[in-house]
Amino acid sequence: MTGVLPSQSIIRMIAAGQIAADQPFADGQVQPASLDLRLGNTAYRVRASFLAGDGNRVADRLAQFEMHAIELADGAVLEKNCVYLVPLQERLDLPDGINAVANAKSSTGRLDLLTRVITDGGVEFDRIGAGYSGPLYAEICPRSFSVLVRPGMRLNQIRFRDGKAELGDDALRALHSEFGLVSGDAVISEGLGFSVDLRPREGRLAGWRAKPHAGVIDLGRIGHYRPSDFWEPVESDDGRIILDPGAFYILVSREAVHIPPDYAAEMAPYLAMVGEFRVHYAGFFDPGFGHAPAGGSGARGVLEVRCHEAPFALEHGQIVGRLVYERMAARPDALYGEGIASNYQGQGLKLSKHFRAP
């Protein structure tokens, strides 16, 4: 079958040398429908974001943009609003017919770390054509917080596809009728729409806004930081908040999301015309997310929101994004939340794993 390749297929690709790495692959690196990518030993501070472009190597373009190199072995700080290029430990030798797409991991997106994968000859971020053979690089731009990183840390993930298996609207309606993909009515138009929840079930906390002058976050520290040192609570009494230009917010979807075991999904923007903001940083939803047999009963999607040029009034129930569903080529051997380290199964409004519970 065509579709998104499951964990067992990724393991076979590793065994066949179609995915290789500088260091042995680590436990937990293979996820139900993706592979975590690891930082290499060096970060290059660059003047600007760039793509290699058709026929060009990233290493050759790097010479045009590099400012200085930073060794990561003992830990190094990537400064807020600076752009870095980091060679990744993994490299690909994809067979014909297998393409790939990359995305930030959930914890990466929740820290407002803009991180994208680029390749030799690449003309798009995070998109890797069928048959690609060569290295992978992560472009990293911390937007809200400076971060301390080390080799082997996993900020990005990659998903492999055999052909194209995106569900059209009719197939998506049928899947919703069978499984109930979201709680409540399903808004289906080029994907499954989801809306923002600004009427908290308890209290007044509707979300979090990043503080503009916070300290450094060591990405290796889990459950370590106090939210109040880095975040301001966003409260709502009337189901409305005003987004400030340039500010970054953590909000939550009104709907509980369900990804059945034989499907995967990716978060995508809704329409540029709906407002002056972006909802989309970490976009992969694995098979089993919010699925009851895997330990969930629907899980709400965390929304990573950045406002653009003008203040914008965001209303409770406003549709802000969509989930694009794809068929899996086969069911993964293990589902999200099922005997694996899944940090966000059954989540509601939740900061990244680096923070203590409020």
C-alpha distance (Angstrom), angle and dihedral (degrees) to the residues before:
residue distance angle dihedral
M1 . . .
T2 3.76 . .
G3 3.78 118.9 .
V4 3.79 142.9 84.8
L5 3.79 111.2 -22.3
P6 3.82 115.4 -117.5
S7 3.78 128.1 -137.3
Q8 3.80 94.8 -89.1
S9 3.81 90.8 55.0
I10 3.82 90.7 49.7
I11 3.81 89.2 52.6
R12 3.81 89.3 52.2
M13 3.82 90.2 50.0
I14 3.80 89.1 53.9
A15 3.80 91.2 49.6
A16 3.83 90.1 50.0
G17 3.81 93.0 50.5
Q18 3.79 93.2 -114.7
I19 3.80 86.4 121.5
A20 3.80 115.3 35.6
A21 3.79 135.2 170.0
D22 3.79 142.9 -163.5
Q23 3.81 90.7 -122.5
P24 3.82 130.5 33.0
F25 3.78 112.9 -82.3
A26 3.79 113.2 -94.9
D27 3.78 131.4 -127.4
G28 3.78 111.2 -89.1
Q29 3.78 94.0 17.1
V30 3.81 92.0 114.3
Q31 3.80 109.3 69.7
P32 3.84 127.1 -168.9
A33 3.82 92.8 -87.4
S34 3.80 105.6 2.8
L35 3.79 147.2 39.5
D36 3.79 123.9 -121.4
L37 3.80 113.4 -127.7
R38 3.82 120.9 -141.1
L39 3.78 130.6 -142.1
G40 3.78 117.5 -114.2
N41 3.79 127.5 -137.2
T42 3.80 102.0 -83.0
A43 3.81 137.2 51.4
Y44 3.79 119.7 -160.9
R45 3.80 117.7 -151.0
V46 3.80 106.0 -140.0
R47 3.79 133.0 -168.7
A48 3.79 94.6 -128.0
S49 3.75 145.1 -2.7
F50 3.81 112.8 -89.8
L51 3.78 145.6 171.4
A52 3.80 123.1 -136.3
G53 3.80 93.8 -127.1
D54 3.77 128.7 -147.5
G55 3.80 112.1 -40.7
N56 3.80 95.4 6.1
R57 3.79 131.8 111.8
V58 3.80 120.3 -132.3
A59 3.81 90.4 -132.9
D60 3.81 90.5 58.6
R61 3.80 93.3 47.8
L62 3.80 90.5 46.8
A63 3.80 90.0 65.8
Q64 3.82 88.2 62.4
F65 3.81 95.0 52.6
E66 3.81 107.4 27.8
M67 3.82 117.9 118.8
H68 3.81 99.6 174.1
A69 3.82 142.0 -30.2
I70 3.82 125.7 -113.4
E71 3.79 122.6 -159.4
L72 3.80 111.9 -137.7
A73 3.81 100.7 -166.2
D74 3.81 95.1 103.2
G75 3.79 94.1 32.7
A76 3.80 124.8 -86.6
V77 3.78 134.8 -155.2
L78 3.80 119.7 -118.5
E79 3.78 104.7 -153.1
K80 3.78 124.7 -128.9
N81 3.82 114.3 -95.5
C82 3.81 93.7 10.7
V83 3.81 123.4 117.0
Y84 3.81 122.2 -129.7
L85 3.78 134.9 -179.2
V86 3.81 117.4 -150.1
P87 3.82 123.3 -175.0
L88 3.80 107.9 -131.9
Q89 3.79 125.0 -132.3
E90 3.80 92.3 -124.2
R91 3.81 127.2 76.2
L92 3.78 131.7 -177.9
D93 3.78 139.3 -133.1
L94 3.78 99.0 177.9
P95 3.80 121.8 -169.1
D96 3.77 119.6 -124.1
G97 3.79 110.7 -80.4
I98 3.82 95.7 28.4
N99 3.80 115.2 104.0
A100 3.78 129.6 172.6
V101 3.79 141.7 -148.1
A102 3.80 126.2 -160.6
N103 3.78 132.3 -155.1
A104 3.78 140.9 171.0
K105 3.79 117.0 -87.1
S106 3.80 116.8 -111.1
S107 3.79 95.4 -103.6
T108 3.80 90.4 48.3
G109 3.78 93.3 54.8
R110 3.79 93.0 46.6
L111 3.80 89.5 58.7
D112 3.83 91.8 53.1
L113 3.79 90.8 -114.8
L114 3.78 107.0 157.6
T115 3.78 101.8 -149.9
R116 3.80 126.7 164.2
V117 3.81 136.1 171.8
I118 3.79 121.0 -121.6
T119 3.80 130.3 -175.0
D120 3.78 140.9 -166.6
G121 3.79 108.5 -76.4
G122 3.80 90.6 10.7
V123 3.81 119.6 154.8
E124 3.84 95.4 177.6
F125 3.77 135.1 45.6
D126 3.81 116.6 -111.9
R127 3.83 94.2 3.5
I128 3.81 119.7 111.7
G129 3.78 119.2 -175.2
A130 3.79 126.8 -131.5
G131 3.79 113.4 -82.8
Y132 3.82 95.2 19.1
S133 3.80 113.6 162.9
G134 3.77 118.7 -172.6
P135 3.80 148.3 61.1
L136 3.79 129.6 -40.3
Y137 3.80 127.3 -135.9
A138 3.79 133.1 -168.1
E139 3.77 119.5 -141.5
I140 3.81 107.9 -154.8
C141 3.80 128.7 -169.2
P142 3.84 116.0 171.2
R143 3.81 105.1 -147.5
S144 3.83 105.8 -178.8
F145 3.83 106.9 13.2
S146 3.79 135.7 28.8
V147 3.81 109.4 -122.7
L148 3.79 136.5 -154.5
V149 3.81 113.5 -135.9
R150 3.80 138.0 -179.0
P151 3.80 134.8 -168.2
G152 3.78 113.4 -76.3
M153 3.80 96.1 30.6
R154 3.79 113.5 137.7
L155 3.78 116.1 -133.6
N156 3.82 99.4 147.3
Q157 3.77 136.9 44.4
I158 3.79 132.2 -160.5
R159 3.79 130.3 -146.7
F160 3.82 123.2 -159.6
R161 3.79 125.4 -146.3
D162 3.77 134.4 -165.3
G163 3.79 103.0 -152.6
K164 3.79 122.1 -40.1
A165 3.80 121.4 -50.0
E166 3.80 104.9 163.9
L167 3.79 112.6 147.4
G168 3.78 117.9 -120.3
D169 3.77 120.6 -138.3
D170 3.81 95.1 -94.2
A171 3.81 92.2 51.9
L172 3.80 89.7 45.5
R173 3.81 91.6 53.3
A174 3.81 89.7 50.7
L175 3.81 91.1 49.5
H176 3.80 91.0 49.7
S177 3.82 90.5 50.4
E178 3.81 89.5 53.2
F179 3.81 101.5 41.2
G180 3.80 109.6 12.8
L181 3.79 100.6 -119.7
V182 3.80 94.4 -164.3
S183 3.77 134.7 17.1
G184 3.80 111.1 -105.6
D185 3.79 126.4 8.6
A186 3.78 117.7 -11.7
V187 3.81 117.2 -128.4
I188 3.80 104.1 -156.5
S189 3.78 122.0 -175.4
E190 3.81 118.3 132.9
G191 3.78 86.5 -23.5
L192 3.77 137.7 -9.7
G193 3.79 112.6 -57.6
F194 3.78 122.3 -139.8
S195 3.78 131.0 -170.0
V196 3.78 138.4 -148.4
D197 3.82 124.1 -98.1
L198 3.81 112.5 -137.3
R199 3.81 97.8 156.1
P200 3.83 104.7 78.9
R201 3.78 114.9 -148.4
E202 3.80 89.3 -137.7
G203 3.79 127.9 24.8
R204 3.79 123.8 -17.4
L205 3.83 103.2 -74.4
A206 3.82 108.0 124.5
G207 3.80 99.4 161.9
W208 3.79 148.6 -43.9
R209 3.81 133.0 -88.9
A210 3.81 121.0 -154.3
K211 3.80 114.8 -114.0
P212 3.82 111.3 -120.8
H213 3.82 98.1 -134.9
A214 3.81 106.7 36.1
G215 3.79 128.2 142.2
V216 3.80 133.2 -102.5
I217 3.81 121.6 -64.8
D218 3.80 116.6 -145.2
L219 3.81 102.9 -145.9
G220 3.79 90.1 -151.1
R221 3.82 93.6 64.3
I222 3.81 112.5 90.7
G223 3.81 121.1 -164.8
H224 3.80 88.7 -3.4
Y225 3.80 111.1 116.2
R226 3.79 129.7 73.6
P227 3.81 110.0 -122.5
S228 3.82 91.0 -138.6
D229 3.82 90.6 64.6
F230 3.79 92.3 60.8
W231 3.80 108.3 17.9
E232 3.79 139.5 53.2
P233 3.82 117.5 -148.6
V234 3.80 116.4 -115.1
E235 3.79 111.4 -147.1
S236 3.78 130.8 -169.6
D237 3.78 132.8 -169.5
D238 3.80 99.1 171.0
G239 3.81 104.3 36.9
R240 3.80 94.1 -99.3
I241 3.79 136.4 100.5
I242 3.80 131.1 179.0
L243 3.79 113.7 -128.2
D244 3.81 113.3 -142.0
P245 3.83 118.3 -136.8
G246 3.79 110.7 -100.1
A247 3.80 94.1 10.3
F248 3.81 124.3 127.0
Y249 3.81 121.9 -139.4
I250 3.78 138.3 -171.7
L251 3.82 109.9 -147.5
V252 3.79 133.6 157.4
S253 3.79 136.4 -125.0
R254 3.77 120.1 -107.2
E255 3.79 91.0 -136.8
A256 3.78 127.3 70.3
V257 3.80 107.4 -126.8
H258 3.80 126.3 -139.3
I259 3.82 125.8 -166.5
P260 3.84 110.3 -171.2
P261 3.82 117.3 -138.3
D262 3.81 96.0 -104.1
Y263 3.81 94.7 52.0
A264 3.79 141.0 62.5
A265 3.79 129.4 -161.7
E266 3.77 140.5 -157.2
M267 3.80 127.6 -154.6
A268 3.79 113.5 -123.1
P269 3.81 134.5 178.3
Y270 3.78 115.9 -90.0
L271 3.79 107.3 -143.4
A272 3.78 128.4 -33.9
M273 3.82 88.3 -136.9
V274 3.81 96.1 65.0
G275 3.79 96.4 76.9
E276 3.79 151.8 -37.4
F277 3.79 96.2 -82.1
R278 3.78 143.0 81.4
V279 3.81 125.7 -130.4
H280 3.79 108.0 -173.4
Y281 3.76 132.0 83.3
A282 3.81 109.4 124.4
G283 3.76 107.0 30.3
F284 3.84 113.5 169.7
F285 3.80 121.3 106.4
D286 3.80 112.7 -172.5
P287 3.81 127.9 -142.6
G288 3.80 108.5 -83.9
F289 3.82 96.7 29.3
G290 3.80 104.6 148.0
H291 3.81 91.0 -2.4
A292 3.81 114.3 144.1
P293 3.85 99.9 -139.6
A294 3.81 87.9 52.6
G295 3.77 91.3 56.1
G296 3.79 101.1 -88.0
S297 3.78 137.6 100.1
G298 3.77 98.3 -160.8
A299 3.78 122.1 -50.2
R300 3.75 126.1 -140.3
G301 3.77 117.6 -122.2
V302 3.79 117.8 -115.2
L303 3.80 111.5 -132.0
E304 3.79 120.9 -144.9
V305 3.79 104.0 -157.2
R306 3.79 131.0 -172.5
C307 3.78 120.9 -177.0
H308 3.81 118.4 -141.6
E309 3.81 131.8 -155.1
A310 3.81 103.9 -31.6
P311 3.82 134.6 39.7
F312 3.79 109.3 -97.8
A313 3.82 131.5 -158.8
L314 3.79 108.0 -135.2
E315 3.81 114.5 -161.4
H316 3.79 131.1 -153.4
G317 3.79 110.2 -97.0
Q318 3.80 95.0 18.4
I319 3.80 111.3 146.3
V320 3.79 107.5 -118.1
G321 3.80 106.8 164.2
R322 3.78 146.8 0.7
L323 3.77 138.1 -130.9
V324 3.79 117.1 -132.1
Y325 3.81 109.9 -153.2
E326 3.81 124.8 -150.9
R327 3.77 133.2 -173.8
M328 3.77 118.3 -111.4
A329 3.80 116.1 -126.1
A330 3.84 85.0 -132.5
R331 3.79 136.3 -10.7
P332 3.83 111.5 -85.7
D333 3.78 117.9 -111.4
A334 3.82 88.3 -122.9
L335 3.80 127.0 26.8
Y336 3.78 129.1 -143.0
G337 3.81 108.0 -77.2
E338 3.80 93.2 11.1
G339 3.79 108.6 116.5
I340 3.81 93.7 -40.6
A341 3.79 131.8 98.9
S342 3.81 100.2 -89.4
N343 3.79 109.6 164.3
Y344 3.80 99.5 -170.3
Q345 3.81 108.4 40.4
G346 3.81 110.0 134.6
Q347 3.80 90.8 9.3
G348 3.76 129.9 162.1
L349 3.79 124.4 178.6
K350 3.79 100.0 -15.3
L351 3.79 136.7 161.6
S352 3.80 121.4 -141.2
K353 3.79 120.5 -67.5
H354 3.82 90.9 -99.8
F355 3.83 92.3 76.0
R356 3.77 132.0 76.2
A357 3.77 118.4 -119.8
P358 3.84 108.2 -84.5
